[in-house]
Amino acid sequence: QVQLVESGGGSVQAGGSLRLSCVASRDIYGNYCMGWFRQAPGKQREGVAVIVADGTTKTYADSVKGRFTISKDNADNTLYLQMNSLKPEDTGMYYCAAGGSCVTFRNFRWWGQGTQVTVSS
């Protein structure tokens, strides 16, 4: 059974850091594009960062370039999102996803339950 389980969200002040984790089932982790998405209240969900199956290519939304880093840990099938220099506009529910396009950030098949990130000014 496909599973994506996120953790690591929380509340921080602007300028702070958080690291999100997503543990994936083995059949997903090594075979598909994976990524992080977020949705703020009243806004559409948007792609934040994606990474190809072998981890060699990473793509970021312009709004997070230079501040966020996506990575994979093959030892424990975990996807990470290191978020630094957080801004209030980074607030939202963050979702781990897999099985979509690392080019278009679309058509992801599997989703986690989400973890809340709140950044106060």
C-alpha positions as CSV (number, residue, x, y, z in Angstrom):
1,Q,0.0,0.0,0.0
2,V,1.3,3.4,-1.0
3,Q,2.0,5.7,1.9
4,L,3.4,9.1,2.3
5,V,3.6,10.4,5.9
6,E,4.7,14.0,6.5
7,S,6.0,15.5,9.7
8,G,8.0,18.5,10.9
9,G,5.6,21.3,10.5
10,G,5.1,24.0,13.2
11,S,5.1,27.6,14.1
12,V,8.1,29.8,13.7
13,Q,8.9,33.5,13.5
14,A,10.0,35.1,10.2
15,G,13.6,34.3,9.5
16,G,13.5,31.0,11.2
17,S,13.9,27.5,9.8
18,L,12.0,24.2,9.7
19,R,12.7,20.8,8.2
20,L,9.8,18.8,6.8
21,S,10.1,15.0,6.4
22,C,8.1,12.6,4.3
23,V,8.5,8.8,4.8
24,A,7.5,7.0,1.7
25,S,6.8,3.3,1.0
26,R,9.7,1.7,-0.7
27,D,7.9,1.0,-4.0
28,I,7.3,4.7,-4.4
29,Y,10.5,6.2,-3.1
30,G,13.0,4.9,-5.6
31,N,10.8,4.9,-8.7
32,Y,9.0,8.2,-9.1
33,C,9.4,11.9,-9.1
34,M,8.6,13.3,-5.6
35,G,7.8,16.8,-4.4
36,W,6.5,19.2,-1.9
37,F,3.4,21.3,-2.5
38,R,1.7,23.9,-0.3
39,Q,-1.7,25.5,0.1
40,A,-2.4,28.7,1.9
41,P,-6.0,29.5,3.1
42,G,-8.1,30.7,0.2
43,K,-5.4,30.0,-2.4
44,Q,-4.7,27.3,-4.9
45,R,-2.2,24.6,-4.1
46,E,1.2,25.3,-5.6
47,G,4.3,23.3,-6.2
48,V,7.3,24.2,-4.0
49,A,10.0,21.8,-5.0
50,V,10.4,18.5,-6.9
51,I,13.2,15.9,-7.2
52,V,13.6,13.1,-9.7
53,A,13.7,9.5,-8.6
54,D,17.5,9.2,-8.5
55,G,17.9,12.5,-6.8
56,T,20.1,14.1,-9.5
57,T,17.8,16.9,-10.5
58,K,15.9,19.3,-8.3
59,T,13.5,22.1,-9.4
60,Y,12.2,24.9,-7.2
61,A,9.4,27.5,-7.4
62,D,10.9,30.9,-7.9
63,S,9.4,32.0,-4.6
64,V,11.6,29.6,-2.6
65,K,14.8,29.4,-4.6
66,G,17.8,30.0,-2.4
67,R,15.9,29.4,0.8
68,F,14.5,25.9,0.5
69,T,16.3,22.7,-0.3
70,I,14.7,19.4,-1.3
71,S,16.6,16.2,-0.7
72,K,16.3,12.4,-0.3
73,D,17.8,10.0,2.2
74,N,18.0,6.6,0.6
75,A,18.8,4.9,4.0
76,D,15.2,5.4,5.2
77,N,13.1,6.3,2.2
78,T,12.7,9.8,3.4
79,L,12.1,13.0,1.5
80,Y,13.1,16.3,3.1
81,L,12.4,19.9,2.7
82,Q,14.8,22.2,4.5
83,M,13.2,25.6,4.8
84,N,15.4,28.6,5.8
85,S,14.7,32.3,6.0
86,L,11.0,31.7,6.3
87,K,8.6,34.4,5.5
88,P,4.9,34.9,6.5
89,E,3.9,34.2,3.0
90,D,5.3,30.7,3.4
91,T,2.5,29.9,5.7
92,G,0.3,27.0,4.6
93,M,-0.4,23.3,4.6
94,Y,2.6,21.5,3.1
95,Y,2.0,18.2,1.3
96,C,4.4,15.5,0.1
97,A,3.5,14.0,-3.2
98,A,4.8,11.4,-5.6
99,G,4.2,9.9,-9.1
100,G,3.8,13.1,-11.1
101,S,5.9,15.2,-13.5
102,C,9.1,16.8,-12.3
103,V,8.9,19.0,-15.4
104,T,5.4,20.4,-15.0
105,F,4.7,19.9,-11.3
106,R,1.4,18.2,-12.3
107,N,-0.5,15.0,-12.2
108,F,0.9,13.6,-9.0
109,R,-0.8,10.4,-8.1
110,W,-0.1,10.0,-4.4
111,W,-0.4,12.5,-1.6
112,G,0.3,12.7,2.1
113,Q,-2.0,14.1,4.7
114,G,-0.2,17.4,5.0
115,T,1.7,19.2,7.8
116,Q,1.0,22.8,8.8
117,V,3.6,25.5,8.6
118,T,2.9,28.9,10.2
119,V,5.3,31.8,10.0
120,S,4.6,34.9,12.1
121,S,6.0,38.3,11.4
